[in-house]
Amino acid sequence: MAKAKPAWSYETAIAEVEQIVQQLESGELPLAEVLEQFQQASQRLQQCDRFLRDKQAELDLLIESLDEPSVPPQ
């Protein structure tokens, strides 16, 4: 039986980026690895940005629905 891919998590993605930054700051990686790690961090940050934008849009819709006057039933 194939393992199910774990659900994407904002917190996990941020932790991965933090780990990559630590590796990059260590100065011990070869250049090719630095470029690969940088690309991975960039992809994770783009995913996080999309996630936050989507959640902000959801919150904006919820807030708008709270601001709408309720119409009494007829």
PyMOL Python script that loads the backbone (N, CA, C, O; Angstrom):
from pymol import cmd

cmd.read_pdbstr("""\
ATOM      1  N   MET A   1       0.836  -1.177   0.000  1.00  0.00           N
ATOM      2  CA  MET A   1       0.000   0.000   0.000  1.00  0.00           C
ATOM      3  C   MET A   1       0.887   1.249   0.000  1.00  0.00           C
ATOM      4  O   MET A   1       1.812   1.354   0.805  1.00  0.00           O
ATOM      5  N   ALA A   2       0.606   2.186  -0.895  1.00  0.00           N
ATOM      6  CA  ALA A   2       1.401   3.405  -1.002  1.00  0.00           C
ATOM      7  C   ALA A   2       1.063   4.348   0.136  1.00  0.00           C
ATOM      8  O   ALA A   2      -0.089   4.467   0.552  1.00  0.00           O
ATOM      9  N   LYS A   3       2.097   5.016   0.627  1.00  0.00           N
ATOM     10  CA  LYS A   3       1.882   5.993   1.691  1.00  0.00           C
ATOM     11  C   LYS A   3       1.216   7.226   1.106  1.00  0.00           C
ATOM     12  O   LYS A   3       1.561   7.672   0.012  1.00  0.00           O
ATOM     13  N   ALA A   4       0.258   7.773   1.845  1.00  0.00           N
ATOM     14  CA  ALA A   4      -0.396   9.000   1.417  1.00  0.00           C
ATOM     15  C   ALA A   4       0.552  10.168   1.664  1.00  0.00           C
ATOM     16  O   ALA A   4       1.237  10.231   2.685  1.00  0.00           O
ATOM     17  N   LYS A   5       0.574  11.082   0.713  1.00  0.00           N
ATOM     18  CA  LYS A   5       1.410  12.269   0.865  1.00  0.00           C
ATOM     19  C   LYS A   5       0.810  13.131   1.971  1.00  0.00           C
ATOM     20  O   LYS A   5      -0.384  13.429   1.943  1.00  0.00           O
ATOM     21  N   PRO A   6       1.632  13.538   2.953  1.00  0.00           N
ATOM     22  CA  PRO A   6       1.096  14.353   4.035  1.00  0.00           C
ATOM     23  C   PRO A   6       0.571  15.684   3.501  1.00  0.00           C
ATOM     24  O   PRO A   6       1.088  16.229   2.526  1.00  0.00           O
ATOM     25  N   ALA A   7      -0.451  16.184   4.152  1.00  0.00           N
ATOM     26  CA  ALA A   7      -1.038  17.452   3.733  1.00  0.00           C
ATOM     27  C   ALA A   7      -0.013  18.572   3.887  1.00  0.00           C
ATOM     28  O   ALA A   7       0.816  18.545   4.796  1.00  0.00           O
ATOM     29  N   TRP A   8      -0.078  19.543   3.000  1.00  0.00           N
ATOM     30  CA  TRP A   8       0.827  20.672   3.056  1.00  0.00           C
ATOM     31  C   TRP A   8       0.527  21.479   4.310  1.00  0.00           C
ATOM     32  O   TRP A   8      -0.632  21.640   4.692  1.00  0.00           O
ATOM     33  N   SER A   9       1.558  21.976   4.936  1.00  0.00           N
ATOM     34  CA  SER A   9       1.412  22.745   6.162  1.00  0.00           C
ATOM     35  C   SER A   9       2.269  24.006   6.072  1.00  0.00           C
ATOM     36  O   SER A   9       3.449  23.948   5.728  1.00  0.00           O
ATOM     37  N   TYR A  10       1.661  25.132   6.385  1.00  0.00           N
ATOM     38  CA  TYR A  10       2.379  26.409   6.399  1.00  0.00           C
ATOM     39  C   TYR A  10       3.544  26.344   7.379  1.00  0.00           C
ATOM     40  O   TYR A  10       4.657  26.767   7.068  1.00  0.00           O
ATOM     41  N   GLU A  11       3.275  25.813   8.553  1.00  0.00           N
ATOM     42  CA  GLU A  11       4.295  25.743   9.594  1.00  0.00           C
ATOM     43  C   GLU A  11       5.476  24.869   9.166  1.00  0.00           C
ATOM     44  O   GLU A  11       6.631  25.205   9.427  1.00  0.00           O
ATOM     45  N   THR A  12       5.179  23.751   8.510  1.00  0.00           N
ATOM     46  CA  THR A  12       6.240  22.863   8.029  1.00  0.00           C
ATOM     47  C   THR A  12       7.071  23.555   6.948  1.00  0.00           C
ATOM     48  O   THR A  12       8.297  23.444   6.932  1.00  0.00           O
ATOM     49  N   ALA A  13       6.403  24.257   6.060  1.00  0.00           N
ATOM     50  CA  ALA A  13       7.116  24.960   4.984  1.00  0.00           C
ATOM     51  C   ALA A  13       8.031  26.030   5.554  1.00  0.00           C
ATOM     52  O   ALA A  13       9.163  26.181   5.095  1.00  0.00           O
ATOM     53  N   ILE A  14       7.562  26.773   6.543  1.00  0.00           N
ATOM     54  CA  ILE A  14       8.393  27.808   7.166  1.00  0.00           C
ATOM     55  C   ILE A  14       9.587  27.168   7.873  1.00  0.00           C
ATOM     56  O   ILE A  14      10.700  27.689   7.805  1.00  0.00           O
ATOM     57  N   ALA A  15       9.361  26.050   8.546  1.00  0.00           N
ATOM     58  CA  ALA A  15      10.462  25.344   9.223  1.00  0.00           C
ATOM     59  C   ALA A  15      11.506  24.887   8.205  1.00  0.00           C
ATOM     60  O   ALA A  15      12.705  24.956   8.474  1.00  0.00           O
ATOM     61  N   GLU A  16      11.054  24.421   7.037  1.00  0.00           N
ATOM     62  CA  GLU A  16      11.985  24.009   5.984  1.00  0.00           C
ATOM     63  C   GLU A  16      12.816  25.196   5.498  1.00  0.00           C
ATOM     64  O   GLU A  16      14.021  25.070   5.283  1.00  0.00           O
ATOM     65  N   VAL A  17      12.169  26.340   5.328  1.00  0.00           N
ATOM     66  CA  VAL A  17      12.887  27.532   4.883  1.00  0.00           C
ATOM     67  C   VAL A  17      13.919  27.940   5.933  1.00  0.00           C
ATOM     68  O   VAL A  17      15.050  28.286   5.593  1.00  0.00           O
ATOM     69  N   GLU A  18      13.531  27.901   7.203  1.00  0.00           N
ATOM     70  CA  GLU A  18      14.470  28.254   8.274  1.00  0.00           C
ATOM     71  C   GLU A  18      15.680  27.315   8.277  1.00  0.00           C
ATOM     72  O   GLU A  18      16.812  27.750   8.485  1.00  0.00           O
ATOM     73  N   GLN A  19      15.430  26.036   8.046  1.00  0.00           N
ATOM     74  CA  GLN A  19      16.525  25.065   8.006  1.00  0.00           C
ATOM     75  C   GLN A  19      17.453  25.356   6.817  1.00  0.00           C
ATOM     76  O   GLN A  19      18.676  25.293   6.945  1.00  0.00           O
ATOM     77  N   ILE A  20      16.866  25.669   5.684  1.00  0.00           N
ATOM     78  CA  ILE A  20      17.659  25.988   4.497  1.00  0.00           C
ATOM     79  C   ILE A  20      18.508  27.233   4.750  1.00  0.00           C
ATOM     80  O   ILE A  20      19.682  27.273   4.383  1.00  0.00           O
ATOM     81  N   VAL A  21      17.913  28.241   5.374  1.00  0.00           N
ATOM     82  CA  VAL A  21      18.661  29.471   5.661  1.00  0.00           C
ATOM     83  C   VAL A  21      19.849  29.163   6.563  1.00  0.00           C
ATOM     84  O   VAL A  21      20.941  29.692   6.352  1.00  0.00           O
ATOM     85  N   GLN A  22      19.648  28.321   7.556  1.00  0.00           N
ATOM     86  CA  GLN A  22      20.761  27.941   8.437  1.00  0.00           C
ATOM     87  C   GLN A  22      21.872  27.255   7.654  1.00  0.00           C
ATOM     88  O   GLN A  22      23.054  27.520   7.876  1.00  0.00           O
ATOM     89  N   GLN A  23      21.486  26.369   6.732  1.00  0.00           N
ATOM     90  CA  GLN A  23      22.483  25.687   5.913  1.00  0.00           C
ATOM     91  C   GLN A  23      23.240  26.680   5.034  1.00  0.00           C
ATOM     92  O   GLN A  23      24.459  26.589   4.885  1.00  0.00           O
ATOM     93  N   LEU A  24      22.504  27.629   4.454  1.00  0.00           N
ATOM     94  CA  LEU A  24      23.132  28.619   3.585  1.00  0.00           C
ATOM     95  C   LEU A  24      24.079  29.513   4.384  1.00  0.00           C
ATOM     96  O   LEU A  24      25.166  29.855   3.919  1.00  0.00           O
ATOM     97  N   GLU A  25      23.653  29.883   5.582  1.00  0.00           N
ATOM     98  CA  GLU A  25      24.484  30.755   6.410  1.00  0.00           C
ATOM     99  C   GLU A  25      25.730  30.056   6.933  1.00  0.00           C
ATOM    100  O   GLU A  25      26.702  30.713   7.305  1.00  0.00           O
ATOM    101  N   SER A  26      25.707  28.729   6.963  1.00  0.00           N
ATOM    102  CA  SER A  26      26.861  27.991   7.468  1.00  0.00           C
ATOM    103  C   SER A  26      28.079  28.174   6.566  1.00  0.00           C
ATOM    104  O   SER A  26      29.218  28.084   7.022  1.00  0.00           O
ATOM    105  N   GLY A  27      27.828  28.433   5.283  1.00  0.00           N
ATOM    106  CA  GLY A  27      28.924  28.621   4.341  1.00  0.00           C
ATOM    107  C   GLY A  27      29.657  27.339   3.990  1.00  0.00           C
ATOM    108  O   GLY A  27      30.730  27.382   3.388  1.00  0.00           O
ATOM    109  N   GLU A  28      29.092  26.208   4.358  1.00  0.00           N
ATOM    110  CA  GLU A  28      29.771  24.931   4.136  1.00  0.00           C
ATOM    111  C   GLU A  28      29.267  24.173   2.902  1.00  0.00           C
ATOM    112  O   GLU A  28      29.803  23.118   2.565  1.00  0.00           O
ATOM    113  N   LEU A  29      28.256  24.695   2.240  1.00  0.00           N
ATOM    114  CA  LEU A  29      27.692  23.999   1.081  1.00  0.00           C
ATOM    115  C   LEU A  29      28.440  24.390  -0.188  1.00  0.00           C
ATOM    116  O   LEU A  29      28.860  25.538  -0.334  1.00  0.00           O
ATOM    117  N   PRO A  30      28.607  23.438  -1.107  1.00  0.00           N
ATOM    118  CA  PRO A  30      29.173  23.788  -2.411  1.00  0.00           C
ATOM    119  C   PRO A  30      28.182  24.674  -3.181  1.00  0.00           C
ATOM    120  O   PRO A  30      26.982  24.656  -2.906  1.00  0.00           O
ATOM    121  N   LEU A  31      28.681  25.424  -4.117  1.00  0.00           N
ATOM    122  CA  LEU A  31      27.860  26.400  -4.842  1.00  0.00           C
ATOM    123  C   LEU A  31      26.626  25.765  -5.470  1.00  0.00           C
ATOM    124  O   LEU A  31      25.535  26.331  -5.385  1.00  0.00           O
ATOM    125  N   ALA A  32      26.774  24.616  -6.090  1.00  0.00           N
ATOM    126  CA  ALA A  32      25.626  23.965  -6.731  1.00  0.00           C
ATOM    127  C   ALA A  32      24.531  23.665  -5.705  1.00  0.00           C
ATOM    128  O   ALA A  32      23.344  23.817  -5.993  1.00  0.00           O
ATOM    129  N   GLU A  33      24.933  23.244  -4.523  1.00  0.00           N
ATOM    130  CA  GLU A  33      23.975  22.943  -3.454  1.00  0.00           C
ATOM    131  C   GLU A  33      23.327  24.226  -2.931  1.00  0.00           C
ATOM    132  O   GLU A  33      22.142  24.239  -2.598  1.00  0.00           O
ATOM    133  N   VAL A  34      24.107  25.294  -2.862  1.00  0.00           N
ATOM    134  CA  VAL A  34      23.572  26.588  -2.431  1.00  0.00           C
ATOM    135  C   VAL A  34      22.450  27.017  -3.379  1.00  0.00           C
ATOM    136  O   VAL A  34      21.380  27.436  -2.937  1.00  0.00           O
ATOM    137  N   LEU A  35      22.701  26.910  -4.667  1.00  0.00           N
ATOM    138  CA  LEU A  35      21.700  27.315  -5.654  1.00  0.00           C
ATOM    139  C   LEU A  35      20.449  26.448  -5.563  1.00  0.00           C
ATOM    140  O   LEU A  35      19.333  26.959  -5.655  1.00  0.00           O
ATOM    141  N   GLU A  36      20.625  25.150  -5.384  1.00  0.00           N
ATOM    142  CA  GLU A  36      19.486  24.237  -5.257  1.00  0.00           C
ATOM    143  C   GLU A  36      18.669  24.545  -4.000  1.00  0.00           C
ATOM    144  O   GLU A  36      17.439  24.589  -4.045  1.00  0.00           O
ATOM    145  N   GLN A  37      19.360  24.756  -2.889  1.00  0.00           N
ATOM    146  CA  GLN A  37      18.678  25.062  -1.631  1.00  0.00           C
ATOM    147  C   GLN A  37      17.947  26.402  -1.712  1.00  0.00           C
ATOM    148  O   GLN A  37      16.834  26.548  -1.208  1.00  0.00           O
ATOM    149  N   PHE A  38      18.590  27.371  -2.352  1.00  0.00           N
ATOM    150  CA  PHE A  38      17.964  28.678  -2.525  1.00  0.00           C
ATOM    151  C   PHE A  38      16.676  28.547  -3.337  1.00  0.00           C
ATOM    152  O   PHE A  38      15.662  29.166  -3.013  1.00  0.00           O
ATOM    153  N   GLN A  39      16.727  27.740  -4.389  1.00  0.00           N
ATOM    154  CA  GLN A  39      15.547  27.527  -5.224  1.00  0.00           C
ATOM    155  C   GLN A  39      14.430  26.861  -4.415  1.00  0.00           C
ATOM    156  O   GLN A  39      13.269  27.252  -4.531  1.00  0.00           O
ATOM    157  N   GLN A  40      14.765  25.872  -3.606  1.00  0.00           N
ATOM    158  CA  GLN A  40      13.760  25.204  -2.774  1.00  0.00           C
ATOM    159  C   GLN A  40      13.134  26.190  -1.789  1.00  0.00           C
ATOM    160  O   GLN A  40      11.916  26.201  -1.608  1.00  0.00           O
ATOM    161  N   ALA A  41      13.960  27.012  -1.158  1.00  0.00           N
ATOM    162  CA  ALA A  41      13.443  27.996  -0.215  1.00  0.00           C
ATOM    163  C   ALA A  41      12.514  28.976  -0.918  1.00  0.00           C
ATOM    164  O   ALA A  41      11.467  29.341  -0.383  1.00  0.00           O
ATOM    165  N   SER A  42      12.891  29.394  -2.100  1.00  0.00           N
ATOM    166  CA  SER A  42      12.063  30.317  -2.877  1.00  0.00           C
ATOM    167  C   SER A  42      10.708  29.694  -3.205  1.00  0.00           C
ATOM    168  O   SER A  42       9.680  30.362  -3.104  1.00  0.00           O
ATOM    169  N   GLN A  43      10.699  28.430  -3.591  1.00  0.00           N
ATOM    170  CA  GLN A  43       9.445  27.740  -3.893  1.00  0.00           C
ATOM    171  C   GLN A  43       8.560  27.636  -2.655  1.00  0.00           C
ATOM    172  O   GLN A  43       7.352  27.858  -2.732  1.00  0.00           O
ATOM    173  N   ARG A  44       9.160  27.299  -1.515  1.00  0.00           N
ATOM    174  CA  ARG A  44       8.387  27.190  -0.265  1.00  0.00           C
ATOM    175  C   ARG A  44       7.789  28.544   0.113  1.00  0.00           C
ATOM    176  O   ARG A  44       6.639  28.623   0.545  1.00  0.00           O
ATOM    177  N   LEU A  45       8.579  29.608  -0.053  1.00  0.00           N
ATOM    178  CA  LEU A  45       8.069  30.933   0.286  1.00  0.00           C
ATOM    179  C   LEU A  45       6.937  31.355  -0.649  1.00  0.00           C
ATOM    180  O   LEU A  45       6.000  32.031  -0.222  1.00  0.00           O
ATOM    181  N   GLN A  46       7.017  30.962  -1.913  1.00  0.00           N
ATOM    182  CA  GLN A  46       5.922  31.255  -2.841  1.00  0.00           C
ATOM    183  C   GLN A  46       4.663  30.508  -2.436  1.00  0.00           C
ATOM    184  O   GLN A  46       3.566  31.061  -2.509  1.00  0.00           O
ATOM    185  N   GLN A  47       4.807  29.260  -2.009  1.00  0.00           N
ATOM    186  CA  GLN A  47       3.660  28.492  -1.530  1.00  0.00           C
ATOM    187  C   GLN A  47       3.043  29.171  -0.303  1.00  0.00           C
ATOM    188  O   GLN A  47       1.823  29.285  -0.192  1.00  0.00           O
ATOM    189  N   CYS A  48       3.891  29.610   0.600  1.00  0.00           N
ATOM    190  CA  CYS A  48       3.416  30.287   1.810  1.00  0.00           C
ATOM    191  C   CYS A  48       2.690  31.581   1.452  1.00  0.00           C
ATOM    192  O   CYS A  48       1.654  31.899   2.037  1.00  0.00           O
ATOM    193  N   ASP A  49       3.230  32.321   0.498  1.00  0.00           N
ATOM    194  CA  ASP A  49       2.607  33.565   0.073  1.00  0.00           C
ATOM    195  C   ASP A  49       1.221  33.306  -0.516  1.00  0.00           C
ATOM    196  O   ASP A  49       0.270  34.020  -0.200  1.00  0.00           O
ATOM    197  N   ARG A  50       1.103  32.282  -1.374  1.00  0.00           N
ATOM    198  CA  ARG A  50      -0.206  31.943  -1.948  1.00  0.00           C
ATOM    199  C   ARG A  50      -1.184  31.542  -0.852  1.00  0.00           C
ATOM    200  O   ARG A  50      -2.343  31.957  -0.866  1.00  0.00           O
ATOM    201  N   PHE A  51      -0.715  30.732   0.102  1.00  0.00           N
ATOM    202  CA  PHE A  51      -1.558  30.293   1.204  1.00  0.00           C
ATOM    203  C   PHE A  51      -2.079  31.495   1.999  1.00  0.00           C
ATOM    204  O   PHE A  51      -3.272  31.586   2.290  1.00  0.00           O
ATOM    205  N   LEU A  52      -1.175  32.411   2.346  1.00  0.00           N
ATOM    206  CA  LEU A  52      -1.584  33.580   3.123  1.00  0.00           C
ATOM    207  C   LEU A  52      -2.532  34.483   2.348  1.00  0.00           C
ATOM    208  O   LEU A  52      -3.473  35.031   2.922  1.00  0.00           O
ATOM    209  N   ARG A  53      -2.296  34.643   1.058  1.00  0.00           N
ATOM    210  CA  ARG A  53      -3.202  35.455   0.230  1.00  0.00           C
ATOM    211  C   ARG A  53      -4.591  34.824   0.159  1.00  0.00           C
ATOM    212  O   ARG A  53      -5.601  35.522   0.250  1.00  0.00           O
ATOM    213  N   ASP A  54      -4.637  33.499  -0.004  1.00  0.00           N
ATOM    214  CA  ASP A  54      -5.925  32.796  -0.050  1.00  0.00           C
ATOM    215  C   ASP A  54      -6.674  32.948   1.270  1.00  0.00           C
ATOM    216  O   ASP A  54      -7.876  33.211   1.285  1.00  0.00           O
ATOM    217  N   LYS A  55      -5.954  32.779   2.373  1.00  0.00           N
ATOM    218  CA  LYS A  55      -6.593  32.902   3.689  1.00  0.00           C
ATOM    219  C   LYS A  55      -7.045  34.329   3.949  1.00  0.00           C
ATOM    220  O   LYS A  55      -8.090  34.545   4.563  1.00  0.00           O
ATOM    221  N   GLN A  56      -6.267  35.313   3.484  1.00  0.00           N
ATOM    222  CA  GLN A  56      -6.677  36.709   3.645  1.00  0.00           C
ATOM    223  C   GLN A  56      -7.951  36.981   2.855  1.00  0.00           C
ATOM    224  O   GLN A  56      -8.837  37.688   3.336  1.00  0.00           O
ATOM    225  N   ALA A  57      -8.054  36.430   1.651  1.00  0.00           N
ATOM    226  CA  ALA A  57      -9.259  36.606   0.844  1.00  0.00           C
ATOM    227  C   ALA A  57     -10.458  35.974   1.546  1.00  0.00           C
ATOM    228  O   ALA A  57     -11.547  36.548   1.546  1.00  0.00           O
ATOM    229  N   GLU A  58     -10.269  34.801   2.142  1.00  0.00           N
ATOM    230  CA  GLU A  58     -11.350  34.151   2.887  1.00  0.00           C
ATOM    231  C   GLU A  58     -11.789  35.015   4.068  1.00  0.00           C
ATOM    232  O   GLU A  58     -12.985  35.172   4.317  1.00  0.00           O
ATOM    233  N   LEU A  59     -10.834  35.568   4.783  1.00  0.00           N
ATOM    234  CA  LEU A  59     -11.164  36.436   5.917  1.00  0.00           C
ATOM    235  C   LEU A  59     -11.896  37.690   5.462  1.00  0.00           C
ATOM    236  O   LEU A  59     -12.849  38.128   6.106  1.00  0.00           O
ATOM    237  N   ASP A  60     -11.451  38.263   4.359  1.00  0.00           N
ATOM    238  CA  ASP A  60     -12.118  39.455   3.836  1.00  0.00           C
ATOM    239  C   ASP A  60     -13.579  39.163   3.507  1.00  0.00           C
ATOM    240  O   ASP A  60     -14.455  39.983   3.783  1.00  0.00           O
ATOM    241  N   LEU A  61     -13.846  37.985   2.913  1.00  0.00           N
ATOM    242  CA  LEU A  61     -15.225  37.610   2.594  1.00  0.00           C
ATOM    243  C   LEU A  61     -16.052  37.433   3.859  1.00  0.00           C
ATOM    244  O   LEU A  61     -17.207  37.856   3.915  1.00  0.00           O
ATOM    245  N   LEU A  62     -15.468  36.811   4.865  1.00  0.00           N
ATOM    246  CA  LEU A  62     -16.175  36.634   6.128  1.00  0.00           C
ATOM    247  C   LEU A  62     -16.495  37.972   6.782  1.00  0.00           C
ATOM    248  O   LEU A  62     -17.594  38.174   7.299  1.00  0.00           O
ATOM    249  N   ILE A  63     -15.536  38.871   6.756  1.00  0.00           N
ATOM    250  CA  ILE A  63     -15.753  40.195   7.348  1.00  0.00           C
ATOM    251  C   ILE A  63     -16.836  40.941   6.588  1.00  0.00           C
ATOM    252  O   ILE A  63     -17.684  41.597   7.194  1.00  0.00           O
ATOM    253  N   GLU A  64     -16.813  40.845   5.263  1.00  0.00           N
ATOM    254  CA  GLU A  64     -17.847  41.490   4.457  1.00  0.00           C
ATOM    255  C   GLU A  64     -19.224  40.942   4.803  1.00  0.00           C
ATOM    256  O   GLU A  64     -20.188  41.702   4.895  1.00  0.00           O
ATOM    257  N   SER A  65     -19.324  39.630   4.997  1.00  0.00           N
ATOM    258  CA  SER A  65     -20.616  39.048   5.308  1.00  0.00           C
ATOM    259  C   SER A  65     -21.102  39.497   6.687  1.00  0.00           C
ATOM    260  O   SER A  65     -22.309  39.567   6.918  1.00  0.00           O
ATOM    261  N   LEU A  66     -20.192  39.797   7.595  1.00  0.00           N
ATOM    262  CA  LEU A  66     -20.591  40.310   8.901  1.00  0.00           C
ATOM    263  C   LEU A  66     -21.058  41.756   8.825  1.00  0.00           C
ATOM    264  O   LEU A  66     -21.907  42.183   9.608  1.00  0.00           O
ATOM    265  N   ASP A  67     -20.508  42.499   7.893  1.00  0.00           N
ATOM    266  CA  ASP A  67     -20.856  43.913   7.738  1.00  0.00           C
ATOM    267  C   ASP A  67     -22.175  44.106   7.019  1.00  0.00           C
ATOM    268  O   ASP A  67     -22.771  45.178   7.127  1.00  0.00           O
ATOM    269  N   GLU A  68     -22.659  43.106   6.285  1.00  0.00           N
ATOM    270  CA  GLU A  68     -23.903  43.249   5.539  1.00  0.00           C
ATOM    271  C   GLU A  68     -25.078  43.276   6.497  1.00  0.00           C
ATOM    272  O   GLU A  68     -25.156  42.466   7.421  1.00  0.00           O
ATOM    273  N   PRO A  69     -26.000  44.221   6.272  1.00  0.00           N
ATOM    274  CA  PRO A  69     -27.166  44.266   7.152  1.00  0.00           C
ATOM    275  C   PRO A  69     -28.031  43.022   6.924  1.00  0.00           C
ATOM    276  O   PRO A  69     -28.212  42.562   5.797  1.00  0.00           O
ATOM    277  N   SER A  70     -28.547  42.506   8.012  1.00  0.00           N
ATOM    278  CA  SER A  70     -29.405  41.334   7.866  1.00  0.00           C
ATOM    279  C   SER A  70     -30.782  41.790   7.410  1.00  0.00           C
ATOM    280  O   SER A  70     -31.300  42.818   7.846  1.00  0.00           O
ATOM    281  N   VAL A  71     -31.348  40.999   6.529  1.00  0.00           N
ATOM    282  CA  VAL A  71     -32.670  41.297   5.991  1.00  0.00           C
ATOM    283  C   VAL A  71     -33.680  40.471   6.781  1.00  0.00           C
ATOM    284  O   VAL A  71     -33.574  39.245   6.831  1.00  0.00           O
ATOM    285  N   PRO A  72     -34.665  41.135   7.401  1.00  0.00           N
ATOM    286  CA  PRO A  72     -35.652  40.362   8.163  1.00  0.00           C
ATOM    287  C   PRO A  72     -36.524  39.526   7.234  1.00  0.00           C
ATOM    288  O   PRO A  72     -36.862  39.962   6.134  1.00  0.00           O
ATOM    289  N   PRO A  73     -36.889  38.317   7.680  1.00  0.00           N
ATOM    290  CA  PRO A  73     -37.754  37.485   6.832  1.00  0.00           C
ATOM    291  C   PRO A  73     -39.132  38.103   6.657  1.00  0.00           C
ATOM    292  O   PRO A  73     -39.646  38.778   7.549  1.00  0.00           O
ATOM    293  N   GLN A  74     -39.714  37.864   5.504  1.00  0.00           N
ATOM    294  CA  GLN A  74     -41.035  38.441   5.227  1.00  0.00           C
ATOM    295  C   GLN A  74     -42.106  37.405   5.319  1.00  0.00           C
ATOM    296  O   GLN A  74     -43.280  37.712   5.116  1.00  0.00           O
TER     297      GLN A  74
END
""", "prot")
cmd.dss("prot")
cmd.show_as("cartoon", "prot")
cmd.util.cbc("prot")
cmd.orient("prot")
